[in-house]
Amino acid sequence: MDRPPNNVLIAFSIHLFTASGAFWAFLALVAAAEGRFTNMWFWLGVALLVDGVDGPLARYFNVKSVLPNWSGELLDCIVDYVTFVLIPAFALYQSGFLQEYTSFICAALIVCTSAIYYADTRMKSRDNCFIGFPVCWNMLVFTLFVLEPNWYFAFGVVIISAVLTFMPLLFVHPVRVKVWRPTTLSLFAVWSLCGLAAIYFNYFGMDVPQIIKVGIALSGLYLYCVGFVLQATGRVA
């Protein structure tokens, strides 16, 4: 297939599309501050969708070469830190899901470890895996919100994930890691669809069905652990 023309307007529009994630983050922050957490997760879901689409668009339209003075990677990291880290940490504190002192501990761990992680130029392996927990706090905290475990369990999950940020363990990128990619993408789709269903039920004041919670838990567990399995069996490095 022929490459598209190097169009400056298209390239800059893709940067603007990436930057729109900051606006969805703003709407999510307003919703969280007002205690409307279902709305907050919806806007963060929109931001996650933008994050999933902008990279392939940028590569297809060769944005890096067309606009070499604009760093799409840096822009993406700025938006990601807000949507993946800062707002989920704020939501965890604001919701009262944890005890007061543990919510401060978790918030501090989430925002500080994530900032250091983003500054590490070695965060990716040669197989496009993330080295250490890839600060996907939006997905992790959302899963906790849906499953509603006791605060001891939630606190433990946050502590373990923060520690794993600095461990030489691999976590898969659901799109870029080729090994088991069809399975990983399928289960990411399951997690996403279950997440949309959970938001729907919460929005209309209904209890989330158990099957939705099981779907989120199992698919989320796969996405969290599959990198360990691939690393242990030598399939990725």
Backbone as a ProteinNet text record, in pm:
[ID]
protein_1_A
[PRIMARY]
MDRPPNNVLIAFSIHLFTASGAFWAFLALVAAAEGRFTNMWFWLGVALLVDGVDGPLARYFNVKSVLPNWSGELLDCIVDYVTFVLIPAFALYQSGFLQEYTSFICAALIVCTSAIYYADTRMKSRDNCFIGFPVCWNMLVFTLFVLEPNWYFAFGVVIISAVLTFMPLLFVHPVRVKVWRPTTLSLFAVWSLCGLAAIYFNYFGMDVPQIIKVGIALSGLYLYCVGFVLQATGRVA
[TERTIARY]
84.9	0	88.4	53.7	132.2	123.8	235.5	237.3	157.5	91.2	16.3	112	67.2	154	191.7	311.6	356.3	284.4	172	86.8	101.9	147.6	171.1	40.7	-67.2	-195.6	-245.5	-234.4	-276	-189.5	-59.5	31.9	0.3	-21.8	-51.5	-188.7	-281.6	-414.6	-405.3	-312.7	-293.7	-237	-144.9	-95.3	-209.4	-296.6	-411.3	-504.6	-519	-601.3	-543.1	-410.6	-345.1	-367.2	-352.2	-368.2	-511.3	-608.9	-747.5	-765.2	-672.3	-677.5	-669.5	-601.7	-592.8	-729.3	-810	-944.3	-1034.6	-1026.1	-1105.6	-1061.3	-932	-880.8	-938.6	-949.8	-1007.9	-1153.2	-1230	-1368.5	-1375	-1281.8	-1277.6	-1244.7	-1152	-1113.2	-1229.6	-1301.8	-1419.3	-1521.8	-1545.7	-1642.5	-1596.7	-1467.1	-1415.4	-1428.7	-1398.9	-1409	-1553.4	-1648.3	-1790.3	-1847.8	-1762.3	-1807.7	-1883.6	-1877.8	-1946.2	-1845.3	-1816.8	-1707.9	-1741.9	-1867.6	-1905.1	-1875.4	-1910.4	-1878.4	-1727	-1656.2	-1510.7	-1451.1	-1497	-1442.7	-1481	-1597	-1635.5	-1537.8	-1507.7	-1417	-1276.1	-1234	-1102.9	-1101.9	-1216.5	-1228.1	-1213.4	-1270.9	-1254.4	-1106.5	-1040.7	-897.9	-815.4	-855.1	-784.4	-803.2	-922.6	-948.5	-860.4	-850.2	-763.1	-619.3	-575.2	-438.2	-411.3	-514.3	-496.8	-494.3	-553.4	-566.5	-457.4	-412.7	-323	-186.7	-136	-5.7	-4.1	-95.8	-100.5	-121.5	-203.8	-223.5	-93.5	-21.7	103.8	206.5	211.9	308.5	267.3	139	92	117.4	94	111.3	250.9	341.7	481.9	497.6	422.9	418.6	555.8	634	765.1	856	848.8	932.1	873.4	740.8	676.1	692.6	680	693.3	800.9	927.7	1035.8	1054.7	1005.3	1023.2	914.3	816.5	708.4	720.2	736.8	753.9	618.6	571	446.9	462.2	581.1	605.7	597.5	657.3	651.8	509.2	438	298.5	215.8	239.3	166.4	194.9	320.2	357.2	291.7	283.8	220.4	73.3	3.6	-138.8	-156.8	-71.1	-81.8	-61.7	32.4	55.7	-69.9	-140.6	-263.6	-373.9	-393.6	-507.2	-480.1	-355.2	-321	-285.8	-239.5	-180.4	-252.9	-247.8	-291.3	-439.6	-524.3	-667.9	-708.4	-658.8	-690.9	-644.9	-527.7	-481.5	-575.2	-617.8	-711.7	-845	-891.3	-1019	-1011.7	-898.5	-881.5	-888.7	-830.8	-837.1	-976.2	-1030.3	-1155.9	-1274.5	-1269.2	-1383.7	-1402.4	-1298.3	-1307.3	-1301.6	-1255.8	-1248.5	-1150.7	-1044.8	-945.1	-958.4	-894.2	-884.9	-805.5	-830.6	-772.8	-620.8	-554.6	-408.4	-354.6	-422.9	-375.1	-399.8	-503.9	-529.8	-418	-364.4	-252.2	-127.1	-103.2	12.7	4.1	-113.9	-132.3	-116	-175.3	-163.6	-17.7	55.9	197.3	276.9	251.7	323	290.8	163.1	120.3	183.7	172.5	218.9	371.6	438.9	585.7	653.8	610.6	673.4	646.2	528.6	495.5	578.9	602.1	684.6	825.4	881.1	1015	1014.4	907.3	898.6	899.1	823.4	817.8	952.5	1036.7	1167.8	1272	1238.1	1332.1	1331.5	1443.4	1452.4	1460.3	1468.1	1477.4	1345.7	1234.4	1106.5	1055.8	1113.7	1069.1	1177.1	1134.3	1226.9	1235.7	1324.1	1339.7	1217.1	1133.9	1010.5	890.1	916.2	811.3	727.8	782	719.1	760.4	677.9	716.6	799.7	906.1	989.1	942.6	881.8	819	673.5	596.4	454.4	441.2	367.7	368.3	271.6	258.9	176.8	36.4	-22.1	-160.8	-257.8	-243	-325.5	-471.7	-498.7	-638.4	-711.4	-647.2	-709	-715.6	-609.3	-604.5	-705.9	-708.8	-801.9	-945.8	-969	-1104.4	-1149.5	-1060.6	-1093.4	-1129.5	-1055.3	-1085.9	-1222	-1253	-1383.1	-1497.3	-1478.8	-1585.7	-1598.2	-1485.7	-1489	-1521.8	-1486.9	-1514.7	-1463.8	-1334.4	-1280.3	-1266.5	-1233.8	-1211.5	-1084	-1071.8	-964	-826.5	-819.5	-691.4	-636.6	-725.1	-684.6	-645.2	-727.6	-699.3	-566.1	-541.8	-416.8	-297.9	-313	-206.2	-175.6	-279.7	-260.1	-183.9	-218.4	-148.9	-2.3	23.5	161.5	244.2	189.4	261.6	290.1	191.7	210.3	314.3	314.1	413.9	555	569.4	700	742.1	645.8	676.7	716.7	688.2	731.4	881.9	955.8	1101.9	1163.8	1081.8	1131.8	1155.6	1253.5	1281.8	1185.7	1056.6	952.7	880.8	839.5	781.6	629.2	573.1	428.7	404.1	305.1	285.7	213.3	250.2	170.4	73.3	-57.7	-153.9	-150.1	-94.4	-89.4	48.8	153.1	287.8	360	323.7	390.2	328.2	408.2	355.8	319.2	393.1	369.1	232.4	150.2	15.3	-73	-39.6	-113.5	-262.5	-305.9	-451.1	-523.8	-463.1	-525.5	-526.7	-415.2	-405.3	-503.4	-512.3	-606.3	-750.5	-779	-914.9	-953.6	-861.1	-891.9	-892.8	-813.5	-822.9	-959.5	-1009.4	-1143.5	-1249.5	-1231.7	-1325.4	-1324.5	-1203.7	-1192.5	-1261.3	-1238.4	-1296	-1448.5	-1501.6	-1647.1	-1711.8	-1648.1	-1700.4	-1695	-1588.9	-1577.7	-1688.7	-1718.4	-1829.1	-1961.7	-1980.1	-2103.3	-2113.8	-2001.9	-2002	-2037.8	-1982.1	-2014.9	-2163	-2216.5	-2359	-2447.1	-2420	-2502.5	-2490	-2368.4	-2349.6	-2418.7	-2414.3	-2473.9	-2623.6	-2687.8	-2831.6	-2866.6	-2768.2	-2794.2	-2821.1	-2778.4	-2800.8	-2672.3	-2690.1	-2574	-2508.9	-2377.5	-2305	-2321.9	-2371.5	-2389.9	-2259.8	-2271.8	-2154.2	-2071	-2137.6	-2065	-1974	-2016.9	-1934.1	-1811.7	-1833.6	-1721	-1621.4	-1672.7	-1584.5	-1505.4	-1572.6	-1504.5	-1392.6	-1417.4	-1314.4	-1199.6	-1234.3	-1130.9	-1039.9	-1098.2	-1017.4	-935.7	-997.9	-924.1	-817.1	-848.9	-750.2	-632.6	-662.4	-555.6	-463.9	-522.3	-442	-349.6	-404.4	-324.7	-213.8	-240.9	-142.2	-28.8	-61.8	35.4	94.8	36.6	81.8	228.4	273.8	413.8	508.5	468.2	552.1	567.9	455.6	456.8	545.6	530	610.1	758.2	787.2	925.6	985.6	908.6	958.7	983.6	905.1	919.3	1012.1	1071.4	1167.7	1108.3	978	915.3	936	961.7	992.4	1110.9	1175	1290	1303.9
-119.6	0	124.5	224.9	346.5	426.4	491.9	577.8	704.4	762.4	886.3	1002.9	1111.4	1227.8	1291.8	1354.5	1422.9	1557.3	1557.9	1675.8	1737.7	1863.9	1932	1949.6	1983.2	2005.2	1877.2	1766.3	1638.1	1604	1624.2	1591.8	1674.4	1804.1	1889.4	1855.3	1816.8	1776.6	1654	1564	1444.6	1485.1	1582.6	1634.2	1696.3	1769.6	1828.3	1719.5	1613.6	1500.5	1440.2	1423.1	1373.7	1469.7	1599.1	1700	1705.5	1661	1661.6	1574.2	1478.7	1396.9	1480.4	1595.5	1684.8	1743.6	1770.2	1824.2	1717.7	1593.9	1486.2	1463.7	1481.3	1470.1	1580	1700.6	1811.3	1779.8	1728.3	1692.4	1581.9	1487.3	1379.5	1434.5	1530	1587.6	1663.7	1739.1	1810.4	1711.8	1603.3	1502.6	1438.4	1408.3	1345.8	1440.5	1568.1	1666.9	1681.2	1658	1666.7	1533.2	1430.2	1299.1	1219.6	1260.3	1188.1	1093.8	983.6	896.9	817.7	787.2	719.1	807.4	935.4	1030	1043.3	1044.6	1055.5	940.7	816.7	701.2	704.9	758.3	769.9	860.6	978.7	1071.1	1015.2	942.6	878.8	768.2	704	604.9	668.9	787	859.9	893.6	937.8	969.4	845.3	730.8	605.6	567	591.6	563.9	651.3	778.7	869.5	820	777.2	729.8	604.4	523.1	401.1	425.2	535.9	562.2	655.4	749.8	853.7	800.1	698.3	642.3	581.8	488.7	434.4	541.7	643.2	751.8	828	855.2	929.9	852.9	721.6	641.4	631.3	617.6	603.4	730.9	846.9	973.6	1033.3	954.7	994	1129.8	1149.1	1279.1	1321.7	1228.4	1261.7	1327.4	1283.2	1342.3	1471.7	1477.6	1597.5	1716	1690.2	1796.3	1756	1761.6	1713.2	1796	1919.8	2005	1986.4	1904.3	1876	1730	1707.5	1570.8	1510.9	1421.4	1352.1	1263.1	1206.2	1119.6	1197.8	1317.7	1399.8	1444.9	1486.4	1526.5	1411.6	1292.4	1174.2	1145.2	1159	1133.5	1233.1	1359.9	1462	1427.7	1394.8	1361	1231.6	1133.8	1005.1	1018.9	1105.5	1119.7	1170.8	1261.2	1314.7	1209.2	1140.9	1049	912	865.9	734	736.5	852.4	857.3	955.1	1082.1	1186.2	1176	1163.9	1159.2	1029.8	911.5	790.7	800.3	859.7	876.9	968.7	1076.8	1169.1	1100.2	1020.2	948.7	850.3	780.6	684.9	755.3	875.4	953.4	1012.5	1074.3	1148.3	1057.7	933.6	842.9	790.1	797.7	738.7	587.4	533.5	388.4	325.9	400	354	432.3	381.8	458.9	586.3	688.6	819.6	815.8	754.3	755.8	671.5	560.5	477.4	545	627	696	794.5	861.2	952.8	875	762.1	679.6	632.8	583	533.4	645.3	760.8	872.9	913.6	919.9	957.8	856.2	728	623.7	628.3	644.9	643.5	758.3	881.4	996.7	1004.5	965.1	976.7	865.7	741.4	631.6	645.2	693.6	709.5	818.7	928.5	1036.8	987.2	907.5	852.6	754.8	675.8	577.3	645.2	754.4	824.5	884.5	912.5	970.6	865.6	737.9	629.9	599.1	617.8	593.6	444.5	359.5	215.3	144.2	213.6	155.3	47.7	39.2	-58.8	-163.3	-289.6	-396.9	-403.8	-488	-497.5	-559.6	-629.3	-687.4	-597.2	-471.8	-371.5	-399	-476.6	-491.3	-373.4	-344.1	-247.3	-318.7	-255.5	-310.6	-247.9	-328.4	-276.9	-241.1	-225.8	-191	-60.2	-60.6	54.1	166.3	194.1	304.3	310.8	195.8	192.2	199.2	304.9	317.5	342.4	399.1	418.5	284.1	185.2	53.3	-18	-6.8	-76.8	-19.4	112	174.7	154.4	161.7	135.3	-6.1	-103.4	-240.9	-251.7	-182.1	-182.4	-118.5	-10.5	54.8	-40.6	-117.5	-208	-327.5	-386.7	-508	-478.5	-359.9	-317.5	-416.7	-449.8	-537.3	-459.2	-530.1	-456.3	-372.3	-272	-175	-236.3	-343.3	-409.6	-464.6	-530.7	-588.4	-478.3	-372.9	-262.9	-196.6	-175.7	-114.6	-202.8	-333.5	-426.6	-426.2	-420.5	-419.3	-293.9	-180.3	-55.7	-62.7	-112.4	-121.5	-213.8	-330.8	-427.2	-367.5	-302.7	-244.5	-133.6	-52.1	54.5	-4.2	-112.6	-178.7	-238.4	-298.5	-361.7	-260.8	-132.9	-29	-33.8	-74.7	-72	-211.4	-312.1	-447.6	-484.5	-570.9	-609.6	-715.9	-691.3	-782.1	-717.1	-798.9	-745.6	-744.2	-637.7	-623.2	-599	-665.2	-655.9	-528.2	-476.7	-375.2	-453.2	-436.6	-523.2	-514.4	-406.5	-389.9	-421.8	-373.9	-380.9	-512.4	-585.3	-712.4	-819.4	-879.8	-971.7	-1108.5	-1154.2	-1287.3	-1289.6	-1383.7	-1400.7	-1277.2	-1197.5	-1072.9	-1093.5	-1191.5	-1209.5	-1236.5	-1320.5	-1350.3	-1226.7	-1156	-1037.1	-929.5	-906.6	-806.9	-847.7	-976.8	-1025.3	-1001.7	-1031.1	-1013.3	-865.8	-785.3	-640.6	-590	-645	-608.6	-651.2	-770.7	-817.6	-721.2	-683.7	-590.6	-457.8	-408.6	-280.1	-286.3	-392.8	-406	-422.8	-501.5	-516.1	-382.6	-306	-175.1	-81.4	-82	0.4	-41.4	-172.2	-222.9	-178.4	-183.8	-142.2	6.2	88.9	231.3	252.4	175.9	186.4	155.6	43.8	5	105.6	153.2	250.8	383.1	422.1	549.6	551.7	437.7	430.2	376.7	376.1	341.3	194.4	107.9	-35.7	-104.5	-216.4	-294.6	-358.9	-361.3	-425.5	-576.4	-645.1	-791.1	-863	-974.4	-1049.6	-1095.3	-1129.8	-1178.2	-1068.2	-942.9	-830.8	-817.2	-831.1	-821.9	-935.3	-1055.3	-1169.3	-1145.5	-1092	-1064.4	-963.8	-858.2	-757.3	-815.4	-894.6	-951.5	-1047.1	-1139.4	-1240	-1180	-1094.7	-1033.2	-938.4	-867.2	-778.4	-855.4	-970	-1052.9	-1104.3	-1141.9	-1186.8	-1075.1	-955	-843.4	-806	-822.7	-789.4	-891	-1018.9	-1126.4	-1190.7	-1170.2	-1243.3	-1214.6	-1093.1	-1060	-1144.6	-1173.6	-1258.7	-1396.9	-1449.9	-1583.9	-1587.2	-1488.5	-1483	-1465.2	-1386.5	-1364.8	-1493.5	-1560.6	-1681.1	-1795.5	-1798.1	-1903.9	-1864.7	-1744.4	-1702.3	-1657.3	-1630.5	-1587.7	-1440.6	-1360.3	-1218.8	-1183	-1076	-1029.3	-878.8
0	0	0	-82.5	-93.5	35.4	67.9	184.4	155.5	256.1	235.5	215.4	155.4	134.3	267.5	272.1	393.1	403.4	471.5	481.2	619.9	623.1	750.5	827.8	758.5	824.8	891.4	819.5	877.2	998.2	985.5	1094.7	1219.1	1200.2	1315.7	1374.1	1289.1	1337.6	1427.5	1394.5	1478.6	1614.2	1616.6	1744.1	1825	1757.9	1827.3	1880.7	1804	1847.9	1975.5	1978.4	2099.8	2215.7	2189.9	2294.2	2347.2	2267.8	2314.5	2437.9	2456.7	2577.1	2702.7	2696.9	2812.6	2846.5	2744.6	2770.6	2830.9	2778.8	2839	2983.9	3008.7	3145	3233.7	3179.8	3256	3294.2	3198	3227.5	3333	3324.8	3423.7	3561.6	3568.1	3696.8	3759.8	3680.2	3730.5	3786.2	3712	3756.6	3887.4	3898.8	4021.8	4139.9	4118.4	4226.5	4275.6	4186.1	4221.8	4266.5	4274.3	4319.9	4216	4090.7	3982.6	3915.9	3985	3941	3814.8	3794.2	3670.5	3550.6	3561.3	3453.5	3436.7	3549.7	3542.3	3462.5	3491.6	3420.2	3273.3	3241.9	3101.2	3027.1	3084.2	3016.5	3009.4	3112.5	3105.4	2999.3	2978.6	2872.1	2735.3	2718.1	2592	2570.4	2677.3	2668.2	2633.5	2690	2660.4	2514.2	2460.5	2319.7	2230.6	2264.5	2189.1	2193.6	2312.5	2328.5	2244.9	2226.5	2148.3	1998.7	1955.2	1811.4	1759.3	1842.1	1790.7	1747.1	1816.9	1781	1641.6	1609.6	1473.4	1366.6	1397.3	1301.8	1278.1	1387.6	1375.3	1293.3	1314.5	1238.1	1091.2	1065.7	927.7	847.8	909.2	838.6	859.3	917	928.7	996.9	1106	1172.5	1223.4	1271.8	1328.4	1226.2	1101.2	996.3	942.9	936.4	882	976.9	1108.5	1208.7	1310.3	1270.5	1357.5	1484.2	1486.3	1603.8	1708.5	1678.2	1773.2	1815.3	1943.7	1993.8	2031.9	1947.7	1980	2101.3	2119.8	2234.5	2364.6	2367	2487.4	2516	2411.8	2427.8	2482.8	2429.6	2474.3	2621.6	2661.7	2801.3	2896.1	2854.5	2938.1	2961.7	2853	2864.3	2943.2	2914.9	2983.4	3133.4	3175.3	3318.8	3389.4	3324.1	3384.1	3385.5	3272	3260.2	3321.1	3313.6	3364.8	3513	3560.7	3694.7	3788	3753.2	3846.1	3881.1	3780.7	3807.8	3878.8	3837.6	3915.5	4060.5	4085.5	4223.7	4300.2	4236.3	4299.9	4327.6	4232.2	4249.9	4366.2	4378.2	4486.4	4621.5	4628	4752.6	4773.9	4670	4681.3	4712	4664.9	4678.6	4820.2	4903.5	5036.2	5033.5	4920.4	4903.1	5002	5034.9	5130.6	5260.9	5364.8	5488.3	5460.7	5540.6	5509.4	5499.6	5597.1	5593.6	5478.5	5445.4	5334.5	5200	5191.3	5064.9	5033.5	5136.1	5114.8	5075.2	5140.7	5107.5	4962.3	4924.3	4787.2	4685.2	4713.3	4620	4602.1	4712.7	4705	4624.2	4648.8	4575.7	4426.8	4394.3	4254.4	4176.6	4228.6	4151	4146	4254.2	4257.8	4178	4198.1	4123.3	3974.1	3938.8	3797.7	3732.6	3804.2	3749.4	3720.5	3813.2	3792.4	3675.6	3665.3	3557.2	3420.5	3408.1	3280.2	3241.2	3341.3	3313.1	3274.9	3289.3	3261.1	3111	3047.2	2903.1	2869.7	2972.5	2949.7	2978.8	2968.3	3007.9	2911.5	2791.9	2692.5	2666.6	2651.8	2614.6	2461.8	2411	2265.2	2198.3	2275.6	2221.8	2245.4	2280.7	2303.7	2428.4	2520.7	2651.7	2740.2	2839.8	2940.9	3047	3090.6	3197.2	3328.2	3412.6	3533.1	3507.1	3614.1	3599.5	3522.3	3411.5	3319.3	3356.8	3482.5	3535.8	3475.8	3449.4	3400.1	3518.3	3596.3	3716.4	3682.4	3565.5	3527.1	3518	3455.8	3443.1	3577.8	3655.7	3783.7	3882.6	3895.6	3990.1	3944	3813.7	3762.9	3800	3784.4	3820.2	3968.1	4053.5	4197.1	4223.7	4152.2	4169.6	4134.2	4027.5	3983.6	4077.1	4115.1	4196.9	4343.1	4389.8	4527.8	4632.7	4629.2	4733.6	4864	4973	5096.9	5083.9	5167.8	5150.9	5175.9	5253.8	5276.1	5143.7	5069.5	4940.8	4843.1	4835	4742.5	4777	4905.1	4949.5	4911.2	4929.8	4894.8	4746.6	4663.2	4517.4	4474.8	4533.1	4499.1	4540.7	4662.2	4710.7	4621	4589.7	4505	4367.2	4309	4175.3	4177.1	4283	4294	4303.4	4378.8	4390.6	4256.3	4185.1	4056.3	3949.7	3973.5	3879.9	3858.2	3961.9	3955.1	3946.2	3921.8	3911.1	3764.6	3735.8	3596.2	3544.9	3562.6	3515.8	3398.8	3302.4	3179.6	3184.3	3131.3	3113.7	2964.6	2908.9	2764	2725.1	2610.1	2541.2	2453.3	2470.7	2401	2249.2	2194.1	2048.8	1994	2058.7	2001.2	2026.9	2130.7	2157.7	2067.6	1981.6	1881.5	1938.7	2039.3	2095.9	2165.4	2126.9	2182.1	2158.5	2057.3	2036.5	2012.2	1930.5	1912.9	2044.9	2129	2258.5	2347.8	2350.2	2435.6	2390.7	2260	2209.8	2238.9	2225.8	2253.1	2398.3	2489.5	2631.1	2670.5	2600.7	2623.7	2578.5	2468.6	2421.6	2522.7	2581	2684.6	2803	2846.8	2960	2926.1	2805.8	2765.1	2758.4	2699	2687.7	2824.6	2909.9	3046.4	3121.3	3094.8	3156.7	3111.7	2982	2931.2	2992.7	3005.8	3066.9	3212.6	3285.1	3425.3	3437.6	3348.6	3350.2	3321.3	3227	3192.6	3313.5	3378.7	3493.1	3607.7	3633.2	3739.9	3708.3	3581.6	3542.5	3570.2	3548.7	3571.3	3710.4	3800.1	3938.9	3963.9	3873.1	3888.4	3935.1	4004.4	4045.5	3922.8	3922.7	3812.7	3825.5	3720.3	3728	3758.8	3826.8	3868.1	3748.8	3638.7	3521.7	3464.9	3475.9	3430.2	3520.3	3650.6	3744.3	3720.6	3696.5	3670.4	3541.5	3439.5	3312.3	3329.1	3404.2	3428	3509.8	3612.5	3699.7	3623.5	3546.1	3477	3362.9	3282.9	3172.4	3226	3333.5	3394.7	3452.6	3514.2	3570.2	3459.4	3346.5	3232.1	3185.5	3164.3	3114.8	3213.1	3341	3443.6	3447.1	3426.6	3450.4	3325.9	3208.9	3090.2	3058.2	3086.6	3062.2	3144.9	3269.9	3355.3	3293.2	3241.6	3182.6	3058.7	2971.1	2849.2	2881.6	2982.6	3022.7	3082.2	3167.5	3233.8	3133.7	3025.8	2926	2811.7	2820.2	2719.7	2588.6	2584.6	2459.3	2429.9	2533	2514.5	2602	2566.8	2644.6	2629.7
[MASK]
+++++++++++++++++++++++++++++++++++++++++++++++++++++++++++++++++++++++++++++++++++++++++++++++++++++++++++++++++++++++++++++++++++++++++++++++++++++++++++++++++++++++++++++++++++++++++++++++++++++++++++++++++++++++++++++++++++++++++++++

